[in-house]
Amino acid sequence: MPSAHFAKLPRADAHAYADTASGHEAESQETPMRQETPMSPKQVAYDDGEIRCDDQGLSIRHYYPWGTKRIPYRSIEGVETLSLTGLQKVRRWRLWGSGDLIHWWNLDPRRPKKSVALVIDVGRHIRPTITPDDPTTVARILTEATKKS
């Protein structure tokens, strides 16, 4: 896989223009662009669009209003299964955020149709709580990965 590099490109605002105050024409300038270092491709073990497990850790999309929460496997102390049926059925409707200041749910509009959540223990009071499409597979991946790290 060829690595991507950025070339030096002229700045968008650096075109020659006439300075109306002095009557002089400004010169065009080039701005160096940062070069991207080649990255090794991540091995993805699971990805359902909301939850992703790769060789580096767990990614929870739509966890924050501005984006994804990334949890390295070495930070995960445990994984607990939480049923979303019976008395816990009301938790299905927690589409995002926390209702009890312990569980923090990422935005998942499909959660009302799901019956199992996973609570990720990261050693803090607030615990990320996710509803992957295949909770059994994600629980297995997280358990195996945390044993290795």
Secondary structure, 3 states (H helix, E strand, C coil): CCCCCCCCEECCCCCCCECCCCCCECCCCEECCCCCCCCCCCCEEEECCCEEEECCEEEEEEEECCEEEEEEHHHCCEEEEEECCHHHHHHHHCCCECCCCCEEECCCCCHHHCCEEEEEECCCCCEEEECCCCHHHHHHHHHHHHHHC
